[in-house]
Amino acid sequence: SATLEVTPVLAGAQASLTEQLSGEASKAGEAAGQEGGAALGSGLVKGIAAGSVAVAGAVAGVGAALVSTAGKTAEYGDQIDKASQKLGVSSTFYQEWEAVLQHSGTSMDKMGGTFKRLATASQDASADQQAAFEKLGLSMEDVSKMSPEELFTNVVSGLQGMEEGSERTAVATELLGKGATEMGALLNTSAEDTQVMIDTVHNLGGVMSGDAVKASARYQDSLQDMQTAFSGVKNTIGAQLLPVLSDLM
């Protein structure tokens, strides 16, 4: 709604500014009551009017920049919304771990198979997967009650707490699949290091709020609906013209 209100508000401000400045300059010129004063007043009117045009251009430029920024933000937020829903996690969790994984040379986009594997294992684990969970100190009873976010976080922190070697590699591969290779660098750090990265991305303003992400998704959906409507009008007009043009040809 803020984006939609920017244009009329700026247009009103521009018109008001031009009107006030020009009006005040005219009054000043008339009040002088002398030829020189009148000439000065006329000059002021022209000068201020020209200045108003410059201000108007600047205001219009700011408005365009704001709309452009809002559009890019909405596109980014909409991507977060769709991607987080695919993994079954919150938008905040997705952004936090996207930052963490990027520091480790990978991304959340590559974790789809890992989240699916963990979700399946939490409800229908093989004997090897049960053993892998137990090596991380996680019982199947606890695992089955965890959300996707809790399960992923506990498995990663558990692996970070294990000594680097073949045993950790086997456990990671069993539970994370290909994600174990993607997260190799991250597993060589600690859970404390991971939390520091999460805190940092929040402090830097790198996490959009849940409301902002939802607003972005609504904006993009509305934009798509509007584009569909324009296409519908164009196609309707074209369909009416086709028989006439066919006869003409």
Disulfide bonds with the S-S distance in Angstrom:
none
